[in-house]
Amino acid sequence: MSKKLTRRTMLQAGMATSGAALLSGLPASRLFAQEPEKPKEIIVRAWGGEWVEALKKGVSDPFTAMTGIAVRHDLTEDNEIQPKLWAAVAQKRMPPIHVNWDTTTNATKSALRGVTEDLSDLSNLKNTTELAKPVGLDGYPIVNTYGYVYVLAYRPEAFPDGAPTSWKDLLNPKLKGRIALYNDGIGFHFPAQVAGGGKLSDIPDNMEACWDFVRQIKAQEPLLGEDPDFTNWFQNGEIDAACTISTNALAAKKNGIDLAWTVPVEGCKFDTDGLWVPKGLPENELYWAKQYVNFALTKEAQQVWLDGLGLPGVVPGLTPPAGLEADPSYPTTPEDFEHLIRISAKVQVQNESDWFARFKEIMQG
């Protein structure tokens, strides 16, 4: 049974009761009696480019088909919308969105601040792996939806001697002005610590090795940007290598660009993203926002959504996208995680703002 057939069958069902049953895991007749009034739309914050396109195809459009509720995507960056959400909850105002698609670290900050709704009652949580559970938090103030690796993506023609094996390979003078990083250095701090001669066990107390390596990279005049930028830079031939989520390289590759990616000897950062619902929504809108998150945890939604991103989900039995079986950017077994760097969300929450500021200070200095 292909994923397309599953989704087509689901959409053609067409009846609100059958769609609602898929959303909740409850008998259709029982849920129908409990359904509150449907809003005309819900607003879901998302990242742009292939990210929002994948979410639209796998989650938002099927949700609308089943419920009749339109889904509008707000493409405000996650760091920009965060203070707006915090302020709305503090001032008891209606939040600007219904669902936030967020990094787990940012979402944990919001959860610790007390601005997230409890999602422990979502029926589809029972079908997820332990990756869905936020570490260090009580209950489910957020739900992790997939994992991802900040790989070293590269253009093979720029590495005629073979794939780069170390992050130090980015220091090659031939790559000056031809590499890219996130504008806050996310995904790069931990492998930079190792490449600079430091230890992961020294994080966060002693990261001078990281900053020393960042200074070396700065001399290479890297391009700094966000997710959509990496795909565009590769497609436009502006860069030869980047520390980026594999999704961005995969998108460029799908568009005909010859790209590959690898996990260097120092390792790559592994992290998760998730969904959460801000406090302050009217009761009926809260219900449907939670149903959106619940649907995102179904195998049907995850298969299509994450196929578009090339990322491993939190529902067992997903079929890896073509070409990503046993790929280092698609970890599914304990062995796959041996060369990936996982730092607790608590440590990241406590230190990430300082790391971002230090990175930017070096790059702008």
N, C-alpha and C positions, 0 to 999 in steps of 0.2 A: 504494500500500500504506500503510494508516494505521498509526500507532504502536500503536493498540490491538490491531489484528489481529496485528502482529508479536509483541506481548507475550502475547496469548492463545495463539497458536501455540506460543510458547516454553514456556508453562506447561503446555499440554496434552500436550506431548511426554512429560513425566512420567517418563522413564527416567533413571536416574542417569548412564548412559554418555553420552547425548546432552547432558545438562546439563553434565557435566564437560567435554565437548569445547568447549562454548561458553565455559566459564570459562577454559580454558587455551589454546585455539587448537591443541591437539595432537589427534591421532587418538584417538577415544574408547577403543579397545582398549588403546592404549599407556599412556594416563593411568591407566586402571583398575588396571593392574598396579602402578602406582607410588603409588596413593593410600594415605596412612597412615590410621590409625584416625580416625573422625570423632568429634569431641566432641559432646555433646548440645546445646551452645549456644556461641555466641561473643557477646561483649559489645562493642558499638559505641557510643562516646560521640557524642552528637549534641546539637544545639540543639533546644529545644522548639517547640511550636506547629506552624505550617505547615512548618517546616524538617524536623522528624522525620517528619511525615506524608508529605512528599514522598520522603524517603529510604526510608521503609518501603515505599511503593508501588512505587518505581522500582528499588530495589536489594535491600533486606532480604527482603521477601516472596518475590520471584522466586528469590533465592539459596536460601532455605529450601525452596521448591518443587523446586528442582533437586538439592539436596544432602541434604535432610532435617535440616539443622542449623538449630536455632532461633536467631534473632537477638534478643538483648535490648538495648534502647537505654538507655544511662546518660545522664541529662540534666544531670549535673554540669557547671557552666560551664567553658569551656576554661581560663580562668585559674586556676580552683580545682583542677582535676585535674592541672595541669602539675607542681606540686611533689610530688604523690603519685607520679606516674610517675617523676620523677627520683629520688626517694628509693627506690622499689622497685628500680630498676635498680642504683643505687649499693650497695644492701644485698643485691643478688642474690636478691630476693624475686620471687614471681610478680606481675606488674603487675595492676592492678585491671580493665583492659580489654584487648581484643584489637586493636581498631582505634580510632584517634583521628581524628575529623572535626574539623579544626582550621583556624584561620587560617594562611596561609602564613608570616606573621611569627612566630607562636608556634611553629609546626612547625619553622621554621628554627632557632630558639633550641634546641629539643630536638635537632635534627640536629647542631648545632655542639657540643652537650654530649655527643654520642655515645650517645644512648639509643634511636636509631631503627634498625630493621632495613633492610638494603639491599633495594630493590624493583626493581633494575635487570633482574632476570630475568623480570619479568612479561611474558607474551607479548603482551598487548594494548597495550603501550606503543608498539609499531611502528605502530599505527593512530591515534596521537594527534598533535595539533598541537604546535608549540613552546611553547604556553602551559602544557602539562603539565610541562615541565622546570623544576625549581627553579633560579632564577638564583643564581650564586655558590656553588653546592655541587657537589661531585663526585658523579657518579652520580645515583641516585634514592633518597636517604634519606627523601624524601617525594615524593608525586605530586600536583601541582595537578590539580583536577578540574573547575574552572569559574572564570569571572571575574565580578565584580560591581561596580556603581557605587553610591557613596553619594550618591544624588540629593537634590534639594530637593523633597520631596513636599509637596503642599498641597491644601487644600480649595478648589475654585474659587469657592464662594460667599463665601469670606473675601477673595478678590482680585477684586472686581467690575471692576476696570480691566484685567484680563488677567493672564496668568501672571507670577509674579515673575521678574525678569531678573537680579537680583543677590542675593547673600547679605545685602547691606545692607538689603534689603527686610524682613528679619526684625526690624529695629530699629523698625519702625512701632509707635507706642504702642498701637494697637488690638490688637496681637498679644501684649501683656504677659500672661504666664501661659498663653499659648496655643501655644507652640512647644516642641519636644522635641529632645533630643540624647542620644547614648549617654552613659552615666554616666562614662566615661573620656575622652569627646571624640573617640573614634576616628572617622575619616572626615571630621572637621571641621577638624583642625589645618591641613591644607594649603590648602584654600580660604580659611580664616580668615587665613592669612599674606598672601594676595593681597588679600582684602577690607580688611585692615588697612593696606594700602599697601606691603607688603613684596614681596620677590621669591622665587620658588621656588628660585632658585640660592643663596639665603642659608640654605636648610635644609641641615643642622641648626645651623649656627654662629651665626646671628642670627635668632631667631624672635620678637623683641619685638613685631613687627607683629601676629603671630598672637595673642599673649597680650593685647595691647591690645584687639583685636577681641573676644576671649573675654570680657574684662571688660565690654565694652559689651553683649554678649549676656547676661551674667549679670544685668544690670540689668533684663532682660526676664523674669526669673524662669522660666527654662525648666524643663520636666519632664525628669528624667534617668532613663534605664532601659536595658533590654536588648531584644533583638529582639521577643519576644512582646508587650512593653508597647506598642510603637508601633502594632501592629495593633489592640490593645484600645483605646488612647486615641483613635485615629481613629474606630473603631466606636462608642465611647461619646460622641463629640462633645466630647472634652476638649481636643483640640488642633486647630489650623488649619494648621500647617506643621511639618516636621521634616527634619533631616538624618538619613537612614536608608537602608539598603539597599532597593532598589526592591521586593524580595520582600515586605516588610512592608506597603507601600502596596498592592501588587497583591493581597495576601490580603484586605485590607479592601475593596478595590474589588470583588473576587469576591463578597463578602458583601453587596453592594448599596450601599456607601458611595460617594458621588461624590468621587473623588479623581483627581489628576493628579500628574505629576512632571516636572521639568525639570533641565537642566544650565545653571546661571547663567553669566554672562560670566567669572567668576573661575575656572570649572572645577569639576569634582568628582573626588574620589579614586576611582581604579580599583584594585582589588586582587583577589587570588585566595584561595581556600580549597583545602585538600587533605586527603588521607588518609595516615596513616602507622601503622606497626606497632611497638609498643615491644619492646625486647629483654627476654629473660627468660622467654618463653613456652616450654612444652614443644614438642618438635619437631613433633608432629602438629597441635597447635593453631596453631603458627606457619604451617604449610602452609596451613591452611584460612583463617586470617586474611588471608594474602596472596591467596588465591583470591577472597575477598570484595572486596578492592581491585581485583583483576584484572577481576572481573565489573563493577565500577562504571565501568570504562573501556570497556565495550562500547557500541555505538550504541543497542542495545535499552534498556539500563539508563539511559543518559544522557538519552535522549529522554523517558522517563517521569519520571525523577527531576527533571530540570531544567525540564520543562514545569510541574511543580508549584511551582517557585521562580521561573520567568520569567528564567532566567539562561543566558548562552551557555556551552556546554561546551567540551571539549578534543578532541572527536571530530568530524571533518569531516562535513558533510551533515546536521546536525541541522535539523529544521524549527522555526523560531521559534514560540513560542506565539502564538495568535491575538491580533492587536492589537499585537504587539511588533515587527513587521517595520519596520525603519528607526527604531525607537525609540532615543533616546539612552541608555537604560539597558540596551540589548542590542547592544553593539558587536561587529561581526564583520569590519569592513574597516579599513584604515589611516586612512581619512577619519573613521571613527567615533571613533577614539582622539585626534583632534587637540585636542579640548576636554576631555580627561580627564587627570588628574594621576597620573602613575606615578612613585613614588619607590622606589628599590632596596630589596629586602628587607634587605640588609646595613645600610643606614642606619637602617631601621626597627628592626631587631633591636638595634642599638647605642643607640638613643635613645628607643624607645617607652615604656619604663618611666618615664623622666624626663618625657616629654610627658604621660603619663597622670597622674602625680603633680602636675605643674604645673597641669593642667586642674582636677583635683579640689581643689587648694589654692585656686584662684581661686573656684571654685563654692561652696566651703564657707566662704570668708572673709567 
